[in-house]
Amino acid sequence: MIELQLRDEFRGKKLKGTTVDFTNQSQTGALQQNAKDFLRITYPSFDLLKTIEATSPGQSRPLALIGSRGQGKSHLMAALFHLCMNPDEGREWLDQWSHTLSDPKLKELQLRTDCHVIAESMHLQRYQYLWDVLFDNHPKGEVYR
């Protein structure tokens, strides 16, 4: 049997705001953690595996995450961020789960390595225009601005 445990933020009496913050002032946001630590608390759900497939090399399919609050959309996006930005850690994570679940198909999944991921929570309203997210976060953003 697989030993799964709830993260600390789910063990309290109340959940506050968005459960998965991408970034925060205390530097504990999902994107501010190292990939290995974040992937350690990530299960390869059907939704995550389909997301990996949709964004794998040669696919480049549009991806829309739709769901009510608490369905795991932010966690899924943060996991995809870490898988793309740290493909070696992502490969190790997929290989471990392939062994744990006795599912060789997980080892066959390809991770994209040729991209720059921009992940931003829009609910914080830090940007007046959507283009500003790209200009501020793209490696050549100032040139394009």
N, C-alpha and C positions, 0 to 999 in steps of 0.2 A: 504494500500500500504506500502511496506517495504521501509524504509528510508535508502538508501545506499549513502555513500559519498566517493569521491576519497581521498586517502591518500595525505598528503602534497607533497611528492616527485613527484606525478603525476600532481600537479597543476601548476608547474613552466612552463616556456617557453621551456626548454630543459630537456631531460632526460640524465643523465650522466652514462655511463658504465652500469654495471649490476644494475638493479633497486632494487633487493633484495640481500643484502649482508648478509651472514650468520654471520660473525663477522667483526668488524672493530676496529680501535684504539680508537674511541670515545665511544665505548661500546654501540652503538645503533643498532647493527646488529640484524637480525631476531632471531637468537638463543640466543642473549644476553638480549633480552626483557623478561619480565616475561610472562608466558603462557597466563594469562588472557588478558593482553594488546594485545598480538599478535593475539589471537583468536578473539578478539573484531573486528579486521579489516579483518576477514576471513569469507567468505561466503561458505556454504557447497555445493560446485559445484558438478556436476556429477562426474568429475574426482577425486575430493577429497573423495567423498563417496565411489567410487570404490577402491581407494587406501586404505582407512580404512578397507574395506571388505577384500581386498587381504592380508592385514597384520594382520588381527584379529587373536585371539588365535585359534590354530588348523588349520590355513590356511597355513602360511609360504610359500606362493607362490612367485616366483620371480617377481620383479616389474621393469619395464623399463619405464622411462619417456622420451618421444620423442616429440620434437616440436621445432618450430622456436623460435628465440629470442622474448621474451615478451609474451609468451603463458602461463606463470604462473608456470613453473616447479619448480623454486626455492622457490616460495611462498608455493607451495604444499608440498615440502620436509620439509620446516620449520614448516608448520602446523603439518605434521605427527610427526616431532621431538617433538613438544610441546604436542601433544596428547599422545604419548608414554611415555614421560618423566614426564608428569603431568596428569595422567589419571583422577584424581578428577576434575581438571579444564576442561579437555576434556569432561568428562561426563556431567558437568554443561552446557558446550557450546552446546553439542548435544541435551540436554533436552530443552534448550532455543530455539534452532532452530526448534525442533520438535513442540513446541508450536506455534512459530511465523509462521511456514509454514503449520501448521495443518497436519503434517506428522508423525504419530506414529512410522513409520519404523525407524526414526532417533534415537529414544530411544532404539531400539532393537540392534543397532550396538554395537559390543563389541570392547573394546580397549585393546591392548596388554600392559601388565604391567610387564612382566618378561624378559625384554631385556635391553641392554645398547645401546643406539643409538649413532652412530658416524656419524656426518655430516660434510663434509669438501668440500669447493669449490676447485676443482682441477685446475681451471684456474689461480689461484694465484701461482702455481708451487712452493709451499713451501716444497714439498717432491720429492725426486729424484726417489724413488721407491714406488709403491702402498702399499707394505707391511708396510712401515714406518708409513703410516696413522694409520694402525691397532696397530702397536707396541706403537706408541705415545699416542693413545687415548683409548685403551682397559684397563680396570682396572688391568689386569695382563699382560699388554704389555711387560714390562721389563723381566718378567719371560719367555715369549715366544720368545723374541728377542734372 
